[in-house]
């Protein structure tokens, strides 16, 4: 394992030595209970600069090269990877040790270290199985369900394992209420049952989920059209589709030539 070695002050450049003394003095004042404004006044430095150096190892913080700053934590990163920490957890730990560069740089460095030392970097997971797919887990490494997988299940009758379903519904009970709402609304149209429509509106207008209650209230406001949609097999979908095509042509032709050209584009071809 690579050991973390602190840089020697004697190896500092002139500017790094001055920065080392400044950071040391800032942290001494901070430990004495001085405020950021007071430290700024005493040292003649800006408050953002003071805040930047309040915590962390001065020997690391004074380094000019940002790449060398993250490299100081190589052995620590290796140990965190071996301990099974995720990238986010590792970055958070590095910040406790004085790392103050961007998270994206730190994550990239962690991935590079894992690849260089052939270490397995842990990812967030719900339990202990499966590799990544678009909608969820399928094999033996991590077990999880993606957001797309939940949408696929709710709206498109996608597959969802009983383990995933039980875990998600217990952790996010609002999703269970949403699933019931979707199934009840679809059942209204499949059975063409008008009383179920009225019960649905009455029940869901009092829902604790704002979006569901708003949807139910909207149905009640336009109840005549909703009743017709439930009771009748007729649909104006064809008309709406044709209107949509005409409006799209109108928008794409906006500002181009004359009304005659627009009329020609909208007319059906002969033959």
C-alpha positions as CSV (number, residue, x, y, z in Angstrom):
1,X,0.0,0.0,0.0
2,X,1.2,3.5,-0.8
3,X,2.0,5.5,2.3
4,X,0.9,9.1,2.5
5,X,4.0,11.3,3.1
6,X,3.6,14.9,4.1
7,X,5.6,17.4,2.1
8,X,8.6,18.9,3.8
9,X,8.4,22.7,4.4
10,X,12.0,23.0,3.1
11,X,10.8,21.8,-0.3
12,X,8.3,24.7,-0.6
13,X,8.8,27.4,-3.1
14,X,9.0,31.0,-1.9
15,X,5.3,31.7,-2.6
16,X,4.3,28.4,-1.0
17,X,6.3,29.2,2.1
18,X,4.5,32.5,2.4
19,X,1.1,30.8,1.9
20,X,2.0,28.2,4.5
21,X,2.8,30.9,7.1
22,X,-0.5,32.7,6.2
23,X,-2.6,29.6,6.5
24,X,-0.9,28.6,9.8
25,X,-1.7,32.1,11.2
26,X,-5.3,32.0,10.0
27,X,-5.9,28.7,11.7
28,X,-4.2,29.9,14.9
29,X,-6.5,32.9,15.1
30,X,-9.5,30.7,14.2
31,X,-8.7,28.4,17.1
32,X,-8.4,31.4,19.4
33,X,-12.0,32.2,18.6
34,X,-11.5,35.1,16.2
35,X,-14.3,35.7,13.7
36,X,-13.6,35.6,9.9
37,X,-14.0,39.4,9.7
38,X,-11.6,39.9,12.6
39,X,-9.0,37.6,11.0
40,X,-9.4,39.4,7.7
41,X,-8.8,42.8,9.4
42,X,-5.7,41.6,11.2
43,X,-4.1,39.9,8.2
44,X,-5.3,42.3,5.5
45,X,-6.8,39.4,3.4
46,X,-10.2,39.1,1.9
47,X,-12.9,37.1,3.8
48,X,-13.2,34.4,1.0
49,X,-9.5,33.8,1.4
50,X,-9.8,33.4,5.2
51,X,-12.8,31.0,4.8
52,X,-10.8,29.0,2.3
53,X,-8.0,28.2,4.8
54,X,-9.9,27.9,8.1
55,X,-9.6,24.1,8.1
56,X,-7.2,21.5,6.6
57,X,-3.5,20.7,6.6
58,X,-1.5,23.9,5.9
59,X,1.3,21.8,4.3
60,X,-1.3,20.6,1.7
61,X,-3.3,23.7,1.3
62,X,-0.3,25.9,0.5
63,X,0.7,23.9,-2.6
64,X,0.3,25.8,-5.9
65,X,-0.4,22.8,-8.2
66,X,-3.9,21.6,-7.6
67,X,-3.0,18.2,-9.1
68,X,-0.4,17.7,-6.4
69,X,-3.1,18.6,-3.7
70,X,-5.3,15.7,-4.6
71,X,-2.3,13.4,-5.1
72,X,-1.4,13.9,-1.5
73,X,-4.5,11.8,-0.6
74,X,-3.6,8.8,-2.8
75,X,-3.0,6.3,0.0
76,X,-6.1,7.6,1.9
77,X,-8.2,7.1,-1.3
78,X,-6.9,3.6,-1.7
79,X,-7.8,2.7,1.8
80,X,-11.3,4.2,1.4
81,X,-11.9,2.2,-1.8
82,X,-10.8,-1.0,0.1
83,X,-13.1,-0.1,2.9
84,X,-16.0,-0.1,0.4
85,X,-16.8,3.6,0.3
86,X,-18.5,5.2,-2.7
87,X,-17.1,8.1,-4.8
88,X,-19.3,10.6,-3.0
89,X,-18.4,9.2,0.4
90,X,-14.7,9.4,-0.5
91,X,-14.9,13.0,-1.6
92,X,-16.7,13.9,1.6
93,X,-14.0,12.3,3.6
94,X,-11.3,14.1,1.6
95,X,-13.0,17.5,2.4
96,X,-12.7,16.7,6.1
97,X,-8.9,16.3,5.5
98,X,-8.6,19.7,3.8
99,X,-9.4,19.0,0.1
100,X,-10.9,22.1,-1.4
101,X,-10.9,21.5,-5.1
102,X,-14.0,20.6,-7.2
103,X,-15.9,17.3,-6.6
104,X,-15.7,16.3,-10.3
105,X,-11.9,16.4,-10.2
106,X,-11.8,14.4,-7.0
107,X,-14.2,11.7,-8.5
108,X,-12.2,11.5,-11.6
109,X,-9.0,11.0,-9.6
110,X,-10.7,8.3,-7.4
111,X,-11.8,6.4,-10.6
112,X,-8.2,6.7,-12.0
113,X,-6.8,5.4,-8.7
114,X,-9.2,2.5,-8.7
115,X,-8.3,1.6,-12.3
116,X,-4.6,1.9,-11.7
117,X,-4.5,-0.3,-8.7
118,X,-7.2,-2.6,-10.1
119,X,-9.6,-2.0,-7.2
120,X,-13.3,-2.4,-7.3
121,X,-15.1,0.9,-6.6
122,X,-18.4,0.5,-4.8
123,X,-21.6,2.1,-6.2
124,X,-24.7,3.1,-4.3
125,X,-27.1,0.2,-4.1
126,X,-30.4,-0.8,-2.4
127,X,-29.2,-4.3,-1.4
128,X,-26.5,-6.7,-2.6
129,X,-27.2,-7.9,-6.1
130,X,-27.0,-6.8,-9.8
131,X,-25.4,-5.0,-12.7
132,X,-26.8,-1.9,-14.3
133,X,-29.5,-1.9,-16.9
134,X,-31.8,0.9,-18.1
135,X,-34.7,0.0,-15.7
136,X,-33.0,-1.9,-12.9
137,X,-30.8,-4.8,-11.8
138,X,-30.4,-8.1,-13.5
139,X,-27.5,-10.0,-12.0
140,X,-25.4,-10.6,-8.9
141,X,-23.5,-7.4,-8.1
142,X,-25.9,-4.6,-7.0
143,X,-29.7,-4.7,-6.6
144,X,-31.6,-1.5,-7.4
145,X,-34.4,-0.1,-9.5
146,X,-33.9,3.0,-11.6
147,X,-36.3,6.0,-11.9
148,X,-37.0,5.0,-15.5
149,X,-37.9,1.5,-14.3
150,X,-40.5,2.9,-11.9
151,X,-42.0,5.0,-14.6
152,X,-42.1,2.0,-17.0
153,X,-43.9,0.0,-14.3
154,X,-46.5,2.7,-13.5
155,X,-47.3,4.0,-16.9
156,X,-46.5,1.2,-19.3
157,X,-47.2,-1.9,-17.2
158,X,-43.5,-2.7,-17.1
159,X,-41.9,-5.5,-15.1
160,X,-41.0,-5.0,-11.4
161,X,-39.8,-7.8,-9.1
162,X,-41.7,-8.4,-5.9
163,X,-38.6,-7.5,-3.9
164,X,-38.2,-4.2,-5.7
165,X,-41.9,-3.4,-5.4
166,X,-42.0,-4.2,-1.7
167,X,-38.9,-2.2,-0.9
168,X,-40.0,0.9,-2.9
169,X,-43.6,0.9,-1.6
170,X,-42.3,0.7,2.0
171,X,-39.7,3.4,1.5
172,X,-41.9,5.7,-0.6
173,X,-45.6,5.1,0.3
174,X,-46.7,8.0,-1.9
175,X,-45.8,5.8,-4.9
176,X,-48.2,3.2,-3.7
177,X,-51.0,5.8,-3.6
178,X,-50.0,6.9,-7.1
179,X,-50.2,3.4,-8.4
180,X,-53.7,2.9,-7.0
181,X,-54.8,6.2,-8.5
182,X,-53.5,5.2,-12.0
183,X,-55.1,1.7,-11.8
184,X,-58.5,3.1,-10.6
185,X,-58.6,5.7,-13.4
186,X,-57.8,3.2,-16.1
187,X,-60.5,0.9,-14.7
188,X,-63.1,3.6,-15.1
189,X,-62.5,3.7,-18.8
190,X,-62.1,0.0,-19.4
191,X,-65.4,-0.7,-17.5
192,X,-67.2,2.5,-18.6
193,X,-68.5,2.8,-15.1
194,X,-69.8,6.3,-14.4
195,X,-70.3,5.8,-10.6
196,X,-66.6,4.8,-10.3
197,X,-65.8,8.2,-12.0
198,X,-67.7,10.1,-9.3
199,X,-66.2,8.1,-6.5
200,X,-62.7,8.6,-8.0
201,X,-63.1,12.4,-8.1
202,X,-64.6,12.5,-4.6
203,X,-61.8,10.3,-3.1
204,X,-58.8,11.9,-4.9
205,X,-59.8,15.5,-4.6
206,X,-58.9,15.0,-0.9
207,X,-55.6,13.3,-1.6
208,X,-52.5,14.5,0.3
209,X,-50.6,14.4,-3.0
210,X,-51.1,17.9,-4.5
211,X,-50.8,16.8,-8.1
212,X,-53.4,14.0,-7.7
213,X,-55.9,16.3,-5.9
214,X,-55.4,19.0,-8.6
215,X,-56.1,16.4,-11.3
216,X,-59.3,15.3,-9.6
217,X,-60.5,18.9,-9.2
218,X,-59.8,19.4,-12.9
219,X,-61.9,16.4,-13.8
220,X,-64.8,17.8,-11.8
221,X,-64.5,21.2,-13.5
222,X,-64.8,19.6,-16.9
223,X,-67.2,16.8,-15.8
224,X,-69.4,17.0,-18.9
225,X,-66.5,16.2,-21.3
226,X,-65.1,13.6,-19.0
227,X,-68.5,11.8,-18.7
228,X,-68.7,11.7,-22.5
229,X,-65.2,10.3,-22.8
230,X,-66.1,7.5,-20.3
231,X,-69.5,6.7,-21.8
232,X,-68.7,6.9,-25.5
233,X,-66.3,5.0,-27.8
234,X,-66.2,8.0,-30.1
235,X,-63.0,10.1,-30.0
236,X,-61.9,13.4,-31.6
237,X,-58.3,12.1,-31.7
238,X,-58.2,12.0,-35.5
239,X,-59.4,15.6,-35.8
240,X,-56.9,16.7,-33.1
241,X,-54.1,14.9,-35.0
242,X,-54.9,16.6,-38.2
243,X,-55.0,20.0,-36.5
244,X,-51.6,19.3,-35.0
245,X,-50.2,18.5,-38.5
246,X,-51.6,21.8,-39.9
247,X,-50.3,23.8,-37.0
248,X,-46.8,22.3,-37.4
249,X,-46.8,23.3,-41.0
250,X,-47.9,26.8,-40.1
251,X,-45.2,27.2,-37.5
252,X,-42.4,25.9,-39.8
253,X,-43.6,28.3,-42.6
254,X,-43.8,31.3,-40.3
255,X,-42.0,34.3,-42.0
256,X,-41.3,32.5,-45.2
257,X,-42.5,33.9,-48.5
258,X,-46.2,34.4,-49.0
259,X,-49.6,33.0,-48.1
260,X,-49.7,31.3,-51.5
261,X,-46.6,29.2,-50.7
262,X,-48.2,28.2,-47.4
263,X,-51.4,27.2,-49.2
264,X,-49.4,25.0,-51.7
265,X,-47.6,23.3,-48.9
266,X,-50.8,22.4,-47.1
267,X,-52.7,21.2,-50.1
268,X,-52.7,17.4,-50.8
269,X,-50.7,16.3,-53.8
270,X,-52.8,15.3,-56.9
271,X,-52.6,11.8,-58.3
